[in-house]
């Protein structure tokens, strides 16, 4: 490209080409304008608007745009419900990601053994991703209903103390902090099972693609050096999958912080908000409670939490793509 | 040799047991959907029906059919529009690396990660103002706009694999920007459209937040209708499971027929720059 630019502009073909080049680049930029306007309004404009609403007094059905500064944020952070949300979100996200990573890599390694039915098994582990979170929630809430479903099987296996699943209100082990107890609400485990069922296949598929990208020579070299399968996995394969793991963690974190349909269909906020999430709280506060400014404040907190993960990730992947 | 064969056998056993766990909900949905009202008892939920009956599926379909139609209208329209935007954007971003292209790409991409709660309040007010609140066209607009980032990403990565030489030689022949798109890029785009289309269709069909925020009966997509059925205490379990089945069939069929492309969309969604 720079070659043509450096050439003296005598040759008519090349001169025409050079001129056309810049005109075409202008066309490329113009092509993007409609999308940039749409996203400028629907993403950045609306986020700004929501941010502004979060600083107003609009907490009834009649809009009131008097500025109250950060009062709405102070209010939501002081409520039992939002504190519970944050606890649930952190506990849920940590467990969700840990389980998806472990199951994902295990499935990917099991499948990546040059077996004949590979694509069949891969499809079976991945199909839940094609199903809506609400259908998933409806079905799993029946499977994990304390009086039926999985508990029937556990009972027939001779278990006496059957789990209450999402109806449980216990929080283990329970360390008080502020108004809430910092620990794992047992009811979240039921949601967690459904969420892992739905998304672990994603981790598997990305890991599988990552495994395929590891040069065979690397594993070969380890084998020649006398490393067994475990040693090869820990010292060769896993370090090579670092980037893949980061990708999975980021995408699943974003998904987990946004989880909505699954909770809505499965448990709702739950008793004492044991299964509540910021996404549910925002929806209820805004559209059931008409507390628009407080709802906006919750939405902004959600956005900031996700942006903390996503922005550095996007910047670094785009930089990598540029260098490649 | 015998050891290896045993290992392989063990591997299949393990894979099958795990597969059964993943299929467990499907089993329960299917056997429950095919039971008649008399046979649905909680204690027998794991048993096959004595008498296979389609009465529950019929009843569920009767209730869901209008919403099913709404979802089709919504998902197909939004998929076509978002893919069209994605295709021209991907072409501009991958084949004409102008200054600042990466910044533009970043600004587009960020839109796919935001929690949509952070745009919901203004969105509903704007839809109300322009008369699209509680309409399927309103939802089509929403899903088209918020589908642009992922579709742009898919097409940008897809077009990156088309060699630049083809475009340069077309330029020397005097073909312009849109000519190259129309006669060179578009004919090579079919599998790109399949990947983007499948991904977008699945996302829109399965979406719940926008659907529940924007629409009331009878304009609700099938996901909202399913939650309404689940929430009413009067619907028997066979009908509820049949409803979940019906709401899931289109995306499942697409997945079964075109799973390979689904995986490509999924991998593209994890932003490999």
Interface residues (C-beta under 8 A of the other chain):
Chain A: X13 X16 X17 X20 X21 X23 X24 X25 X27 X28 X29 X31 X32 X34 X35 X36 X38 X39 X42 X43 X44 X45 X46 X47 X49 X50 X53 X107 X110 X111 X113 X115 X117 X119 X121 X122 X123 X124 X125 X126 X127 X128 X129 X130 X131 X132 X133 X134 X135 X136 X138 X139 X140 X141 X142 X143 X147 X148 X149 X152 X153 X197 X201 X202 X205 X206 X209 X247 X248 X251 X254 X257 X258 X260 X261 X264 X265 X278 X279 X282 X283 X286 X287 X292 X295 X296 X298 X299 X300 X302 X303 X306 X310 X311 X313 X314 X315 X317 X318 X319 X320 X321 X322 X324
Chain B: X8 X11 X12 X14 X15 X18 X19 X22 X23 X24 X25 X28 X29 X42 X43 X45 X46 X85 X88 X89 X91 X92 X93 X95 X96 X98 X102 X104 X105 X106 X107 X108 X109 X110 X111 X113 X114 X115 X116 X117 X118 X119 X120 X121 X122 X123 X126 X142 X145 X146 X148 X149 X152 X171 X172 X174 X176 X177 X178 X202 X205 X206 X207 X208 X209 X212 X213 X223 X226 X227 X230 X237 X240 X241 X243 X244 X247 X248 X251 X252 X254 X255 X256 X259 X262 X263 X266 X267 X269 X270 X271 X272 X273
